[in-house]
Amino acid sequence: MSSSSLDKVLLTEIPGFRVIYLSETPSTNLAAEELLRNTEPDGPLLLTTDSQTAGLGRRDHVWFNRPGEDIAATFVIPIKDCRMTRLMLPLATGLAAALALEELGVENVDLKWPNDVMLGGKKAGGILCKSVGDSWFIAGIGLNHAPSAGRFPAELAPLVSAIADFPSPPSREESISALAGILLRTLCSGTVSEQTLLEEWSRRSHTHGRRISVKLETEVLIGLDDGLGPHGELMLRLDSGESRTLLDCLELRPAE
């Protein structure tokens, strides 16, 4: 697959968003934060780029991005327009990513708590969300689009996948446009209840009902993924029978 620039004409036709295209940026999330420090947008924004040189995952992990071939986008949405509580916004973003890929014909899409998009059982994308002040919610999404073969460090290669690893992949423009529309409907239309969100997210959970290992700041827990709590927290049933409620983690993987 050859590298090419995003079609700026197609991007400007995405309804509901003012699109800001950056030919290159260290991070679309950082660019969004800088923009919000200096201006007050009058509605939702979408920042996207052909080359993200210092993309970040959660907890300052590096996000690998192939210039001109992968998807890096940040959606900026007024919190006043969101119809869900702040704790639910990252889950809603993940679900929107899954629904967009499914709508475009991509199969075997799963979600791994708290923020991973999985294709064929391997990680294909990540989500980094935060609130900026009391007025704005930003959702950064990175998706591997270019074929994954030969592009990742040896220790990561068996664990990752990409949209173009599968038959008839959608273009980057199609993926971004579908994601934008579904994200706006999910967060702001009021037609998706939090209960529906939890059910749809859980239906795509990569680990629900499986034994998992969860690394926290001070301990590693092993137990059964018992699903999501009412606010999107992970319910973990330890081997001892004790139940733990988790709001975040350093790492989550199937238990060996």
Summary of the structure (lengths in Angstrom):
residues: 256
radius of gyration: 17.7
end to end distance: 35.7
largest distance: 57.2
contacts: 816
relative contact order: 0.15
helix: 29%
strand: 30%
